Amino acid sequence: MCHGTGADGGICYTECRFEGNEVAVHYNTNQTNFFNSVAPDNQFLRNGTAILIEGEPVDQAMGLPGCRFEGNGTDIDNRSGQPLDISQAAFQ
């Protein structure tokens, strides 16, 4: 089951499966609330690009706890240099 909620204009998704997309998730913002572990426990499977990050980076690292990346052309395209915490993500 995929859950998504918005708070203060932010988007949160958890337990989602993104599969077979050209780009699964595209961030293009400089709002801090978008980058506070907004993507826990998701699966990114066989996408062209799993996560594309553009826009101005913020100091707070974006967390990806429990996320699994498998078979993507590009797992994370971090064009803005956004700090990331991938310590609890799995890449296969």
C-alpha positions as MATLAB code, in Angstrom:
seq = 'MCHGTGADGGICYTECRFEGNEVAVHYNTNQTNFFNSVAPDNQFLRNGTAILIEGEPVDQAMGLPGCRFEGNGTDIDNRSGQPLDISQAAFQ';
ca = [
       0.000    0.000    0.000;
       1.285    3.443   -0.922;
       0.676    6.318    1.469;
       1.065    9.997    0.618;
       0.337   13.088    2.653;
       1.032   16.759    2.224;
       2.000   19.121    5.002;
       2.868   22.756    4.450;
       2.932   22.133    0.702;
       5.267   19.144    1.037;
       4.728   15.691   -0.365;
       5.425   12.566    1.631;
       5.198    9.081    0.194;
       5.947    5.826    1.940;
       5.628    2.125    1.120;
       5.199    2.932   -2.586;
       6.429    0.979   -5.585;
       7.657    3.017   -8.543;
       8.248    0.738  -11.514;
       8.836    1.176  -15.243;
       8.798    4.984  -15.356;
      11.041    7.277  -17.382;
      11.500    9.313  -14.165;
       9.828    7.915  -11.047;
      10.138   10.972   -8.745;
      11.257   14.483   -9.781;
      12.061   17.117   -7.124;
      12.484   20.709   -8.252;
      12.215   22.876   -5.153;
      14.273   24.659   -2.531;
      11.828   24.209    0.363;
      13.367   22.512    3.395;
      10.265   20.478    4.242;
      10.635   18.527    0.985;
      13.953   17.015    2.088;
      13.290   15.588    5.544;
      13.091   11.808    5.052;
      10.135   12.241    2.739;
      10.691    8.932    0.990;
      10.916    6.076    3.508;
      10.353    2.414    2.636;
       9.807    2.775   -1.109;
      10.819    0.551   -3.995;
      12.287    2.014   -7.186;
      12.356   -0.773   -9.763;
      13.396   -0.690  -13.430;
      12.923    3.042  -13.995;
      14.981    5.143  -16.400;
      15.818    7.420  -13.458;
      14.489    6.579  -10.008;
      14.914   10.020   -8.380;
      15.803   13.266  -10.175;
      16.718   16.218   -7.931;
      16.898   19.717   -9.398;
      16.490   23.176   -7.882;
      18.497   24.885   -5.184;
      19.871   22.493   -2.550;
      19.078   22.962    1.129;
      21.377   22.174    4.060;
      19.172   19.445    5.499;
      19.958   16.020    4.011;
      17.229   14.117    2.232;
      16.846   10.711    3.871;
      15.905    7.523    2.035;
      15.566    5.014    4.896;
      14.332    1.592    3.874;
      14.273    2.415    0.147;
      15.301   -0.194   -2.405;
      16.764    0.664   -5.804;
      16.960   -2.148   -8.343;
      17.432   -2.244  -12.116;
      17.193    1.508  -12.715;
      19.184    3.205  -15.477;
      20.131    5.852  -12.894;
      19.214    5.467   -9.238;
      19.638    9.104   -8.147;
      20.395   11.988  -10.518;
      21.368   14.692   -8.017;
      21.893   17.680  -10.339;
      21.596   20.233   -7.550;
      24.091   18.609   -5.178;
      21.418   18.132   -2.518;
      22.902   16.446    0.583;
      21.602   12.878    0.787;
      21.554   10.240    3.487;
      21.568    6.909    1.666;
      23.016    4.965    4.603;
      19.777    3.021    5.108;
      18.939    2.504    1.415;
      19.629   -0.672   -0.560;
      21.101   -0.620   -4.061;
      21.039   -3.799   -6.158;
];
